[in-house]
Amino acid sequence: MAQQQASTASTANYSSTDPVANLYRSILKREPDPVGYAFYSGNLNAGLTTLAGIEADLRKHAAGAGMARSEEHTSNSSHTV
């Protein structure tokens, strides 16, 4: 129950029309973390990046996370007898 409330509270922080939050949802399949959201939305609002730039960066992170999981799996399976 507490987990459901925490989940609901975290999703309530970001509008369904927020472009930065929507990039997190579509690329990373999760809600934005507060630090990452502040970084990207702050840079976007300051004119230091574009939505396309944020999208590219999040895709790099997603690919890196997938690679790390893949390497971990490979590493773990090589130790299995």
C-alpha positions, 0 to 999 in steps of 0.5 A, spaced: 500 500 500 505 504 501 509 503 495 502 504 491 502 511 494 509 512 493 508 510 486 502 515 485 505 521 488 511 520 484 507 520 477 503 526 480 509 530 480 510 531 472 504 533 467 502 528 462 503 533 457 510 535 460 515 534 454 521 532 458 517 527 463 514 524 456 521 523 453 523 519 460 517 515 459 517 513 452 525 512 452 527 509 459 520 506 461 519 510 467 518 517 471 523 522 471 528 522 477 528 529 480 535 530 479 535 528 472 528 532 470 531 538 474 537 538 469 534 537 463 528 541 464 533 547 466 537 546 460 531 546 456 528 552 459 535 556 459 536 554 451 542 550 453 539 544 449 533 542 445 528 536 446 532 533 440 538 533 444 535 531 451 532 525 447 539 523 444 542 523 451 536 519 454 537 514 448 545 513 450 543 512 457 538 507 455 543 503 451 548 504 456 544 501 461 542 495 456 549 494 455 551 494 462 545 489 464 548 485 458 555 485 460 553 483 467 549 477 465 555 475 460 559 476 466 555 472 471 554 466 466 561 465 465 562 464 472 556 458 472 558 451 472 
